[in-house]
Amino acid sequence: MMYLRWMIFLALVIAGGGVAWGESPVYFVATNGNDAWSGTQPAPTADGQDGPFATLHRAQEAVRAVQGCKGT
């Protein structure tokens, strides 16, 4: 019985872990990018309003902004 309780506990911890931490954002950098864009698209959108960043520096700033929000 104790074994079953531990297994249920571990399953809940593992399943709940992804919800507690959430997904990390993914940023893209490309030669045809623009640092004014969100950086969340791998290629420019058809309307040219969003797409990847143009520089690694801008991507680094975006990552640091997210990390600062999480307090780590």
mmCIF file of the N, C-alpha and C atoms, coordinates in Angstrom:
data_MODEL
# 
_entry.id   MODEL 
# 
loop_
_atom_site.group_PDB 
_atom_site.id 
_atom_site.type_symbol 
_atom_site.label_atom_id 
_atom_site.label_alt_id 
_atom_site.label_comp_id 
_atom_site.label_asym_id 
_atom_site.label_entity_id 
_atom_site.label_seq_id 
_atom_site.pdbx_PDB_ins_code 
_atom_site.Cartn_x 
_atom_site.Cartn_y 
_atom_site.Cartn_z 
_atom_site.occupancy 
_atom_site.B_iso_or_equiv 
_atom_site.pdbx_formal_charge 
_atom_site.auth_seq_id 
_atom_site.auth_comp_id 
_atom_site.auth_asym_id 
_atom_site.auth_atom_id 
_atom_site.pdbx_PDB_model_num 
ATOM 1   N N  . MET A 1 1  ? 0.823  -1.198 0.000   1.00 0.00 ? 1  MET A N  1 
ATOM 2   C CA . MET A 1 1  ? 0.000  0.000  0.000   1.00 0.00 ? 1  MET A CA 1 
ATOM 3   C C  . MET A 1 1  ? 0.872  1.270  0.000   1.00 0.00 ? 1  MET A C  1 
ATOM 4   N N  . MET A 1 2  ? 1.931  1.231  0.782   1.00 0.00 ? 2  MET A N  1 
ATOM 5   C CA . MET A 1 2  ? 2.823  2.388  0.842   1.00 0.00 ? 2  MET A CA 1 
ATOM 6   C C  . MET A 1 2  ? 3.488  2.625  -0.515  1.00 0.00 ? 2  MET A C  1 
ATOM 7   N N  . TYR A 1 3  ? 3.846  1.548  -1.204  1.00 0.00 ? 3  TYR A N  1 
ATOM 8   C CA . TYR A 1 3  ? 4.455  1.648  -2.530  1.00 0.00 ? 3  TYR A CA 1 
ATOM 9   C C  . TYR A 1 3  ? 3.502  2.344  -3.492  1.00 0.00 ? 3  TYR A C  1 
ATOM 10  N N  . LEU A 1 4  ? 2.235  1.991  -3.455  1.00 0.00 ? 4  LEU A N  1 
ATOM 11  C CA . LEU A 1 4  ? 1.233  2.593  -4.331  1.00 0.00 ? 4  LEU A CA 1 
ATOM 12  C C  . LEU A 1 4  ? 1.097  4.091  -4.048  1.00 0.00 ? 4  LEU A C  1 
ATOM 13  N N  . ARG A 1 5  ? 1.112  4.465  -2.796  1.00 0.00 ? 5  ARG A N  1 
ATOM 14  C CA . ARG A 1 5  ? 1.018  5.885  -2.439  1.00 0.00 ? 5  ARG A CA 1 
ATOM 15  C C  . ARG A 1 5  ? 2.208  6.669  -2.989  1.00 0.00 ? 5  ARG A C  1 
ATOM 16  N N  . TRP A 1 6  ? 3.404  6.095  -2.868  1.00 0.00 ? 6  TRP A N  1 
ATOM 17  C CA . TRP A 1 6  ? 4.588  6.761  -3.393  1.00 0.00 ? 6  TRP A CA 1 
ATOM 18  C C  . TRP A 1 6  ? 4.527  6.899  -4.905  1.00 0.00 ? 6  TRP A C  1 
ATOM 19  N N  . MET A 1 7  ? 4.048  5.880  -5.571  1.00 0.00 ? 7  MET A N  1 
ATOM 20  C CA . MET A 1 7  ? 3.948  5.934  -7.026  1.00 0.00 ? 7  MET A CA 1 
ATOM 21  C C  . MET A 1 7  ? 2.948  7.009  -7.469  1.00 0.00 ? 7  MET A C  1 
ATOM 22  N N  . ILE A 1 8  ? 1.833  7.100  -6.777  1.00 0.00 ? 8  ILE A N  1 
ATOM 23  C CA . ILE A 1 8  ? 0.840  8.132  -7.095  1.00 0.00 ? 8  ILE A CA 1 
ATOM 24  C C  . ILE A 1 8  ? 1.421  9.519  -6.823  1.00 0.00 ? 8  ILE A C  1 
ATOM 25  N N  . PHE A 1 9  ? 2.110  9.659  -5.700  1.00 0.00 ? 9  PHE A N  1 
ATOM 26  C CA . PHE A 1 9  ? 2.734  10.935 -5.359  1.00 0.00 ? 9  PHE A CA 1 
ATOM 27  C C  . PHE A 1 9  ? 3.744  11.359 -6.422  1.00 0.00 ? 9  PHE A C  1 
ATOM 28  N N  . LEU A 1 10 ? 4.619  10.446 -6.813  1.00 0.00 ? 10 LEU A N  1 
ATOM 29  C CA . LEU A 1 10 ? 5.614  10.765 -7.833  1.00 0.00 ? 10 LEU A CA 1 
ATOM 30  C C  . LEU A 1 10 ? 4.971  11.110 -9.171  1.00 0.00 ? 10 LEU A C  1 
ATOM 31  N N  . ALA A 1 11 ? 3.922  10.398 -9.541  1.00 0.00 ? 11 ALA A N  1 
ATOM 32  C CA . ALA A 1 11 ? 3.227  10.690 -10.798 1.00 0.00 ? 11 ALA A CA 1 
ATOM 33  C C  . ALA A 1 11 ? 2.629  12.095 -10.769 1.00 0.00 ? 11 ALA A C  1 
ATOM 34  N N  . LEU A 1 12 ? 2.058  12.488 -9.641  1.00 0.00 ? 12 LEU A N  1 
ATOM 35  C CA . LEU A 1 12 ? 1.480  13.829 -9.523  1.00 0.00 ? 12 LEU A CA 1 
ATOM 36  C C  . LEU A 1 12 ? 2.559  14.911 -9.565  1.00 0.00 ? 12 LEU A C  1 
ATOM 37  N N  . VAL A 1 13 ? 3.682  14.660 -8.930  1.00 0.00 ? 13 VAL A N  1 
ATOM 38  C CA . VAL A 1 13 ? 4.775  15.636 -8.944  1.00 0.00 ? 13 VAL A CA 1 
ATOM 39  C C  . VAL A 1 13 ? 5.309  15.814 -10.357 1.00 0.00 ? 13 VAL A C  1 
ATOM 40  N N  . ILE A 1 14 ? 5.524  14.704 -11.052 1.00 0.00 ? 14 ILE A N  1 
ATOM 41  C CA . ILE A 1 14 ? 6.044  14.780 -12.418 1.00 0.00 ? 14 ILE A CA 1 
ATOM 42  C C  . ILE A 1 14 ? 5.041  15.453 -13.341 1.00 0.00 ? 14 ILE A C  1 
ATOM 43  N N  . ALA A 1 15 ? 3.776  15.084 -13.244 1.00 0.00 ? 15 ALA A N  1 
ATOM 44  C CA . ALA A 1 15 ? 2.749  15.665 -14.114 1.00 0.00 ? 15 ALA A CA 1 
ATOM 45  C C  . ALA A 1 15 ? 2.539  17.148 -13.821 1.00 0.00 ? 15 ALA A C  1 
ATOM 46  N N  . GLY A 1 16 ? 2.608  17.533 -12.581 1.00 0.00 ? 16 GLY A N  1 
ATOM 47  C CA . GLY A 1 16 ? 2.390  18.924 -12.208 1.00 0.00 ? 16 GLY A CA 1 
ATOM 48  C C  . GLY A 1 16 ? 3.594  19.807 -12.423 1.00 0.00 ? 16 GLY A C  1 
ATOM 49  N N  . GLY A 1 17 ? 4.767  19.222 -12.573 1.00 0.00 ? 17 GLY A N  1 
ATOM 50  C CA . GLY A 1 17 ? 5.988  20.001 -12.744 1.00 0.00 ? 17 GLY A CA 1 
ATOM 51  C C  . GLY A 1 17 ? 5.971  20.864 -13.981 1.00 0.00 ? 17 GLY A C  1 
ATOM 52  N N  . GLY A 1 18 ? 5.482  20.350 -15.082 1.00 0.00 ? 18 GLY A N  1 
ATOM 53  C CA . GLY A 1 18 ? 5.428  21.115 -16.326 1.00 0.00 ? 18 GLY A CA 1 
ATOM 54  C C  . GLY A 1 18 ? 4.473  22.281 -16.238 1.00 0.00 ? 18 GLY A C  1 
ATOM 55  N N  . VAL A 1 19 ? 3.415  22.117 -15.495 1.00 0.00 ? 19 VAL A N  1 
ATOM 56  C CA . VAL A 1 19 ? 2.437  23.186 -15.343 1.00 0.00 ? 19 VAL A CA 1 
ATOM 57  C C  . VAL A 1 19 ? 2.999  24.296 -14.463 1.00 0.00 ? 19 VAL A C  1 
ATOM 58  N N  . ALA A 1 20 ? 3.723  23.926 -13.419 1.00 0.00 ? 20 ALA A N  1 
ATOM 59  C CA . ALA A 1 20 ? 4.250  24.919 -12.489 1.00 0.00 ? 20 ALA A CA 1 
ATOM 60  C C  . ALA A 1 20 ? 5.307  25.805 -13.145 1.00 0.00 ? 20 ALA A C  1 
ATOM 61  N N  . TRP A 1 21 ? 6.161  25.220 -13.968 1.00 0.00 ? 21 TRP A N  1 
ATOM 62  C CA . TRP A 1 21 ? 7.234  25.998 -14.562 1.00 0.00 ? 21 TRP A CA 1 
ATOM 63  C C  . TRP A 1 21 ? 6.857  26.604 -15.895 1.00 0.00 ? 21 TRP A C  1 
ATOM 64  N N  . GLY A 1 22 ? 5.937  26.017 -16.590 1.00 0.00 ? 22 GLY A N  1 
ATOM 65  C CA . GLY A 1 22 ? 5.514  26.541 -17.883 1.00 0.00 ? 22 GLY A CA 1 
ATOM 66  C C  . GLY A 1 22 ? 6.546  26.297 -18.964 1.00 0.00 ? 22 GLY A C  1 
ATOM 67  N N  . GLU A 1 23 ? 6.190  26.688 -20.138 1.00 0.00 ? 23 GLU A N  1 
ATOM 68  C CA . GLU A 1 23 ? 7.074  26.514 -21.289 1.00 0.00 ? 23 GLU A CA 1 
ATOM 69  C C  . GLU A 1 23 ? 7.993  27.721 -21.426 1.00 0.00 ? 23 GLU A C  1 
ATOM 70  N N  . SER A 1 24 ? 9.198  27.465 -21.829 1.00 0.00 ? 24 SER A N  1 
ATOM 71  C CA . SER A 1 24 ? 10.145 28.543 -22.104 1.00 0.00 ? 24 SER A CA 1 
ATOM 72  C C  . SER A 1 24 ? 9.906  29.067 -23.514 1.00 0.00 ? 24 SER A C  1 
ATOM 73  N N  . PRO A 1 25 ? 9.996  30.366 -23.700 1.00 0.00 ? 25 PRO A N  1 
ATOM 74  C CA . PRO A 1 25 ? 9.814  30.894 -25.055 1.00 0.00 ? 25 PRO A CA 1 
ATOM 75  C C  . PRO A 1 25 ? 10.978 30.504 -25.961 1.00 0.00 ? 25 PRO A C  1 
ATOM 76  N N  . VAL A 1 26 ? 10.712 30.427 -27.235 1.00 0.00 ? 26 VAL A N  1 
ATOM 77  C CA . VAL A 1 26 ? 11.730 30.133 -28.241 1.00 0.00 ? 26 VAL A CA 1 
ATOM 78  C C  . VAL A 1 26 ? 11.876 31.368 -29.114 1.00 0.00 ? 26 VAL A C  1 
ATOM 79  N N  . TYR A 1 27 ? 13.101 31.813 -29.294 1.00 0.00 ? 27 TYR A N  1 
ATOM 80  C CA . TYR A 1 27 ? 13.367 32.975 -30.125 1.00 0.00 ? 27 TYR A CA 1 
ATOM 81  C C  . TYR A 1 27 ? 14.199 32.563 -31.331 1.00 0.00 ? 27 TYR A C  1 
ATOM 82  N N  . PHE A 1 28 ? 13.957 33.216 -32.452 1.00 0.00 ? 28 PHE A N  1 
ATOM 83  C CA . PHE A 1 28 ? 14.659 32.923 -33.694 1.00 0.00 ? 28 PHE A CA 1 
ATOM 84  C C  . PHE A 1 28 ? 15.458 34.140 -34.137 1.00 0.00 ? 28 PHE A C  1 
ATOM 85  N N  . VAL A 1 29 ? 16.620 33.876 -34.744 1.00 0.00 ? 29 VAL A N  1 
ATOM 86  C CA . VAL A 1 29 ? 17.471 34.923 -35.310 1.00 0.00 ? 29 VAL A CA 1 
ATOM 87  C C  . VAL A 1 29 ? 17.766 34.527 -36.747 1.00 0.00 ? 29 VAL A C  1 
ATOM 88  N N  . ALA A 1 30 ? 17.628 35.470 -37.670 1.00 0.00 ? 30 ALA A N  1 
ATOM 89  C CA . ALA A 1 30 ? 17.881 35.176 -39.085 1.00 0.00 ? 30 ALA A CA 1 
ATOM 90  C C  . ALA A 1 30 ? 18.440 36.412 -39.773 1.00 0.00 ? 30 ALA A C  1 
ATOM 91  N N  . THR A 1 31 ? 19.124 36.180 -40.871 1.00 0.00 ? 31 THR A N  1 
ATOM 92  C CA . THR A 1 31 ? 19.708 37.299 -41.620 1.00 0.00 ? 31 THR A CA 1 
ATOM 93  C C  . THR A 1 31 ? 18.636 38.203 -42.216 1.00 0.00 ? 31 THR A C  1 
ATOM 94  N N  . ASN A 1 32 ? 17.449 37.669 -42.456 1.00 0.00 ? 32 ASN A N  1 
ATOM 95  C CA . ASN A 1 32 ? 16.354 38.484 -42.988 1.00 0.00 ? 32 ASN A CA 1 
ATOM 96  C C  . ASN A 1 32 ? 15.406 38.939 -41.878 1.00 0.00 ? 32 ASN A C  1 
ATOM 97  N N  . GLY A 1 33 ? 15.885 38.911 -40.626 1.00 0.00 ? 33 GLY A N  1 
ATOM 98  C CA . GLY A 1 33 ? 15.060 39.319 -39.492 1.00 0.00 ? 33 GLY A CA 1 
ATOM 99  C C  . GLY A 1 33 ? 15.082 40.817 -39.265 1.00 0.00 ? 33 GLY A C  1 
ATOM 100 N N  . ASN A 1 34 ? 14.401 41.215 -38.195 1.00 0.00 ? 34 ASN A N  1 
ATOM 101 C CA . ASN A 1 34 ? 14.289 42.624 -37.832 1.00 0.00 ? 34 ASN A CA 1 
ATOM 102 C C  . ASN A 1 34 ? 14.221 42.676 -36.311 1.00 0.00 ? 34 ASN A C  1 
ATOM 103 N N  . ASP A 1 35 ? 15.068 43.454 -35.690 1.00 0.00 ? 35 ASP A N  1 
ATOM 104 C CA . ASP A 1 35 ? 15.086 43.523 -34.231 1.00 0.00 ? 35 ASP A CA 1 
ATOM 105 C C  . ASP A 1 35 ? 13.841 44.169 -33.638 1.00 0.00 ? 35 ASP A C  1 
ATOM 106 N N  . ALA A 1 36 ? 13.006 44.773 -34.441 1.00 0.00 ? 36 ALA A N  1 
ATOM 107 C CA . ALA A 1 36 ? 11.747 45.345 -33.959 1.00 0.00 ? 36 ALA A CA 1 
ATOM 108 C C  . ALA A 1 36 ? 10.653 44.278 -33.861 1.00 0.00 ? 36 ALA A C  1 
ATOM 109 N N  . TRP A 1 37 ? 10.873 43.128 -34.466 1.00 0.00 ? 37 TRP A N  1 
ATOM 110 C CA . TRP A 1 37 ? 9.880  42.049 -34.438 1.00 0.00 ? 37 TRP A CA 1 
ATOM 111 C C  . TRP A 1 37 ? 9.955  41.280 -33.120 1.00 0.00 ? 37 TRP A C  1 
ATOM 112 N N  . SER A 1 38 ? 9.001  40.369 -32.918 1.00 0.00 ? 38 SER A N  1 
ATOM 113 C CA . SER A 1 38 ? 8.928  39.602 -31.674 1.00 0.00 ? 38 SER A CA 1 
ATOM 114 C C  . SER A 1 38 ? 9.998  38.532 -31.560 1.00 0.00 ? 38 SER A C  1 
ATOM 115 N N  . GLY A 1 39 ? 10.518 38.049 -32.678 1.00 0.00 ? 39 GLY A N  1 
ATOM 116 C CA . GLY A 1 39 ? 11.518 36.988 -32.651 1.00 0.00 ? 39 GLY A CA 1 
ATOM 117 C C  . GLY A 1 39 ? 10.949 35.607 -32.416 1.00 0.00 ? 39 GLY A C  1 
ATOM 118 N N  . THR A 1 40 ? 9.629  35.492 -32.361 1.00 0.00 ? 40 THR A N  1 
ATOM 119 C CA . THR A 1 40 ? 8.997  34.201 -32.080 1.00 0.00 ? 40 THR A CA 1 
ATOM 120 C C  . THR A 1 40 ? 8.626  33.421 -33.334 1.00 0.00 ? 40 THR A C  1 
ATOM 121 N N  . GLN A 1 41 ? 8.878  33.991 -34.497 1.00 0.00 ? 41 GLN A N  1 
ATOM 122 C CA . GLN A 1 41 ? 8.582  33.311 -35.765 1.00 0.00 ? 41 GLN A CA 1 
ATOM 123 C C  . GLN A 1 41 ? 9.901  32.936 -36.443 1.00 0.00 ? 41 GLN A C  1 
ATOM 124 N N  . PRO A 1 42 ? 9.995  31.736 -37.027 1.00 0.00 ? 42 PRO A N  1 
ATOM 125 C CA . PRO A 1 42 ? 11.247 31.334 -37.678 1.00 0.00 ? 42 PRO A CA 1 
ATOM 126 C C  . PRO A 1 42 ? 11.520 32.063 -38.989 1.00 0.00 ? 42 PRO A C  1 
ATOM 127 N N  . ALA A 1 43 ? 10.501 32.634 -39.598 1.00 0.00 ? 43 ALA A N  1 
ATOM 128 C CA . ALA A 1 43 ? 10.644 33.363 -40.860 1.00 0.00 ? 43 ALA A CA 1 
ATOM 129 C C  . ALA A 1 43 ? 9.680  34.546 -40.841 1.00 0.00 ? 43 ALA A C  1 
ATOM 130 N N  . PRO A 1 44 ? 9.952  35.562 -41.638 1.00 0.00 ? 44 PRO A N  1 
ATOM 131 C CA . PRO A 1 44 ? 9.026  36.696 -41.690 1.00 0.00 ? 44 PRO A CA 1 
ATOM 132 C C  . PRO A 1 44 ? 7.625  36.253 -42.123 1.00 0.00 ? 44 PRO A C  1 
ATOM 133 N N  . THR A 1 45 ? 6.618  36.851 -41.514 1.00 0.00 ? 45 THR A N  1 
ATOM 134 C CA . THR A 1 45 ? 5.244  36.545 -41.901 1.00 0.00 ? 45 THR A CA 1 
ATOM 135 C C  . THR A 1 45 ? 4.961  37.137 -43.277 1.00 0.00 ? 45 THR A C  1 
ATOM 136 N N  . ALA A 1 46 ? 3.894  36.682 -43.904 1.00 0.00 ? 46 ALA A N  1 
ATOM 137 C CA . ALA A 1 46 ? 3.551  37.127 -45.261 1.00 0.00 ? 46 ALA A CA 1 
ATOM 138 C C  . ALA A 1 46 ? 3.329  38.635 -45.328 1.00 0.00 ? 46 ALA A C  1 
ATOM 139 N N  . ASP A 1 47 ? 2.769  39.205 -44.256 1.00 0.00 ? 47 ASP A N  1 
ATOM 140 C CA . ASP A 1 47 ? 2.509  40.646 -44.264 1.00 0.00 ? 47 ASP A CA 1 
ATOM 141 C C  . ASP A 1 47 ? 3.727  41.472 -43.824 1.00 0.00 ? 47 ASP A C  1 
ATOM 142 N N  . GLY A 1 48 ? 4.812  40.803 -43.429 1.00 0.00 ? 48 GLY A N  1 
ATOM 143 C CA . GLY A 1 48 ? 6.027  41.507 -43.041 1.00 0.00 ? 48 GLY A CA 1 
ATOM 144 C C  . GLY A 1 48 ? 5.951  42.232 -41.714 1.00 0.00 ? 48 GLY A C  1 
ATOM 145 N N  . GLN A 1 49 ? 4.988  41.869 -40.881 1.00 0.00 ? 49 GLN A N  1 
ATOM 146 C CA . GLN A 1 49 ? 4.804  42.548 -39.606 1.00 0.00 ? 49 GLN A CA 1 
ATOM 147 C C  . GLN A 1 49 ? 5.491  41.849 -38.436 1.00 0.00 ? 49 GLN A C  1 
ATOM 148 N N  . ASP A 1 50 ? 5.922  40.608 -38.612 1.00 0.00 ? 50 ASP A N  1 
ATOM 149 C CA . ASP A 1 50 ? 6.542  39.849 -37.529 1.00 0.00 ? 50 ASP A CA 1 
ATOM 150 C C  . ASP A 1 50 ? 7.503  38.830 -38.123 1.00 0.00 ? 50 ASP A C  1 
ATOM 151 N N  . GLY A 1 51 ? 8.413  38.379 -37.303 1.00 0.00 ? 51 GLY A N  1 
ATOM 152 C CA . GLY A 1 51 ? 9.378  37.394 -37.757 1.00 0.00 ? 51 GLY A CA 1 
ATOM 153 C C  . GLY A 1 51 ? 10.523 37.271 -36.774 1.00 0.00 ? 51 GLY A C  1 
ATOM 154 N N  . PRO A 1 52 ? 11.648 36.735 -37.218 1.00 0.00 ? 52 PRO A N  1 
ATOM 155 C CA . PRO A 1 52 ? 12.797 36.525 -36.335 1.00 0.00 ? 52 PRO A CA 1 
ATOM 156 C C  . PRO A 1 52 ? 13.544 37.829 -36.054 1.00 0.00 ? 52 PRO A C  1 
ATOM 157 N N  . PHE A 1 53 ? 14.376 37.781 -35.020 1.00 0.00 ? 53 PHE A N  1 
ATOM 158 C CA . PHE A 1 53 ? 15.269 38.904 -34.754 1.00 0.00 ? 53 PHE A CA 1 
ATOM 159 C C  . PHE A 1 53 ? 16.375 38.912 -35.803 1.00 0.00 ? 53 PHE A C  1 
ATOM 160 N N  . ALA A 1 54 ? 17.038 40.048 -35.930 1.00 0.00 ? 54 ALA A N  1 
ATOM 161 C CA . ALA A 1 54 ? 18.158 40.162 -36.867 1.00 0.00 ? 54 ALA A CA 1 
ATOM 162 C C  . ALA A 1 54 ? 19.503 39.923 -36.187 1.00 0.00 ? 54 ALA A C  1 
ATOM 163 N N  . THR A 1 55 ? 19.567 40.143 -34.866 1.00 0.00 ? 55 THR A N  1 
ATOM 164 C CA . THR A 1 55 ? 20.852 40.028 -34.169 1.00 0.00 ? 55 THR A CA 1 
ATOM 165 C C  . THR A 1 55 ? 20.748 39.155 -32.927 1.00 0.00 ? 55 THR A C  1 
ATOM 166 N N  . LEU A 1 56 ? 21.876 38.540 -32.587 1.00 0.00 ? 56 LEU A N  1 
ATOM 167 C CA . LEU A 1 56 ? 21.933 37.751 -31.357 1.00 0.00 ? 56 LEU A CA 1 
ATOM 168 C C  . LEU A 1 56 ? 21.787 38.642 -30.132 1.00 0.00 ? 56 LEU A C  1 
ATOM 169 N N  . HIS A 1 57 ? 22.265 39.862 -30.227 1.00 0.00 ? 57 HIS A N  1 
ATOM 170 C CA . HIS A 1 57 ? 22.151 40.798 -29.107 1.00 0.00 ? 57 HIS A CA 1 
ATOM 171 C C  . HIS A 1 57 ? 20.686 41.031 -28.732 1.00 0.00 ? 57 HIS A C  1 
ATOM 172 N N  . ARG A 1 58 ? 19.840 41.218 -29.721 1.00 0.00 ? 58 ARG A N  1 
ATOM 173 C CA . ARG A 1 58 ? 18.410 41.442 -29.451 1.00 0.00 ? 58 ARG A CA 1 
ATOM 174 C C  . ARG A 1 58 ? 17.771 40.193 -28.848 1.00 0.00 ? 58 ARG A C  1 
ATOM 175 N N  . ALA A 1 59 ? 18.147 39.019 -29.333 1.00 0.00 ? 59 ALA A N  1 
ATOM 176 C CA . ALA A 1 59 ? 17.620 37.771 -28.769 1.00 0.00 ? 59 ALA A CA 1 
ATOM 177 C C  . ALA A 1 59 ? 18.061 37.621 -27.316 1.00 0.00 ? 59 ALA A C  1 
ATOM 178 N N  . GLN A 1 60 ? 19.293 37.978 -27.037 1.00 0.00 ? 60 GLN A N  1 
ATOM 179 C CA . GLN A 1 60 ? 19.806 37.911 -25.673 1.00 0.00 ? 60 GLN A CA 1 
ATOM 180 C C  . GLN A 1 60 ? 19.024 38.853 -24.760 1.00 0.00 ? 60 GLN A C  1 
ATOM 181 N N  . GLU A 1 61 ? 18.707 40.038 -25.232 1.00 0.00 ? 61 GLU A N  1 
ATOM 182 C CA . GLU A 1 61 ? 17.899 40.976 -24.446 1.00 0.00 ? 61 GLU A CA 1 
ATOM 183 C C  . GLU A 1 61 ? 16.527 40.392 -24.134 1.00 0.00 ? 61 GLU A C  1 
ATOM 184 N N  . ALA A 1 62 ? 15.920 39.730 -25.126 1.00 0.00 ? 62 ALA A N  1 
ATOM 185 C CA . ALA A 1 62 ? 14.598 39.135 -24.927 1.00 0.00 ? 62 ALA A CA 1 
ATOM 186 C C  . ALA A 1 62 ? 14.654 38.026 -23.884 1.00 0.00 ? 62 ALA A C  1 
ATOM 187 N N  . VAL A 1 63 ? 15.686 37.205 -23.939 1.00 0.00 ? 63 VAL A N  1 
ATOM 188 C CA . VAL A 1 63 ? 15.837 36.121 -22.960 1.00 0.00 ? 63 VAL A CA 1 
ATOM 189 C C  . VAL A 1 63 ? 16.044 36.695 -21.568 1.00 0.00 ? 63 VAL A C  1 
ATOM 190 N N  . ARG A 1 64 ? 16.870 37.697 -21.460 1.00 0.00 ? 64 ARG A N  1 
ATOM 191 C CA . ARG A 1 64 ? 17.111 38.311 -20.147 1.00 0.00 ? 64 ARG A CA 1 
ATOM 192 C C  . ARG A 1 64 ? 15.853 38.956 -19.585 1.00 0.00 ? 64 ARG A C  1 
ATOM 193 N N  . ALA A 1 65 ? 15.025 39.522 -20.432 1.00 0.00 ? 65 ALA A N  1 
ATOM 194 C CA . ALA A 1 65 ? 13.769 40.124 -19.968 1.00 0.00 ? 65 ALA A CA 1 
ATOM 195 C C  . ALA A 1 65 ? 12.846 39.059 -19.394 1.00 0.00 ? 65 ALA A C  1 
ATOM 196 N N  . VAL A 1 66 ? 12.786 37.902 -20.038 1.00 0.00 ? 66 VAL A N  1 
ATOM 197 C CA . VAL A 1 66 ? 11.941 36.810 -19.539 1.00 0.00 ? 66 VAL A CA 1 
ATOM 198 C C  . VAL A 1 66 ? 12.508 36.270 -18.239 1.00 0.00 ? 66 VAL A C  1 
ATOM 199 N N  . GLN A 1 67 ? 13.807 36.085 -18.164 1.00 0.00 ? 67 GLN A N  1 
ATOM 200 C CA . GLN A 1 67 ? 14.422 35.574 -16.945 1.00 0.00 ? 67 GLN A CA 1 
ATOM 201 C C  . GLN A 1 67 ? 14.229 36.544 -15.792 1.00 0.00 ? 67 GLN A C  1 
ATOM 202 N N  . GLY A 1 68 ? 14.262 37.831 -16.078 1.00 0.00 ? 68 GLY A N  1 
ATOM 203 C CA . GLY A 1 68 ? 14.042 38.824 -15.042 1.00 0.00 ? 68 GLY A CA 1 
ATOM 204 C C  . GLY A 1 68 ? 12.628 38.767 -14.497 1.00 0.00 ? 68 GLY A C  1 
ATOM 205 N N  . CYS A 1 69 ? 11.660 38.463 -15.356 1.00 0.00 ? 69 CYS A N  1 
ATOM 206 C CA . CYS A 1 69 ? 10.271 38.349 -14.923 1.00 0.00 ? 69 CYS A CA 1 
ATOM 207 C C  . CYS A 1 69 ? 10.076 37.157 -14.004 1.00 0.00 ? 69 CYS A C  1 
ATOM 208 N N  . LYS A 1 70 ? 10.849 36.090 -14.215 1.00 0.00 ? 70 LYS A N  1 
ATOM 209 C CA . LYS A 1 70 ? 10.723 34.883 -13.404 1.00 0.00 ? 70 LYS A CA 1 
ATOM 210 C C  . LYS A 1 70 ? 11.525 34.984 -12.114 1.00 0.00 ? 70 LYS A C  1 
ATOM 211 N N  . GLY A 1 71 ? 12.373 35.994 -12.018 1.00 0.00 ? 71 GLY A N  1 
ATOM 212 C CA . GLY A 1 71 ? 13.147 36.170 -10.804 1.00 0.00 ? 71 GLY A CA 1 
ATOM 213 C C  . GLY A 1 71 ? 14.338 35.249 -10.678 1.00 0.00 ? 71 GLY A C  1 
ATOM 214 N N  . THR A 1 72 ? 14.832 34.723 -11.803 1.00 0.00 ? 72 THR A N  1 
ATOM 215 C CA . THR A 1 72 ? 16.011 33.855 -11.724 1.00 0.00 ? 72 THR A CA 1 
ATOM 216 C C  . THR A 1 72 ? 17.153 34.456 -12.479 1.00 0.00 ? 72 THR A C  1 
# 
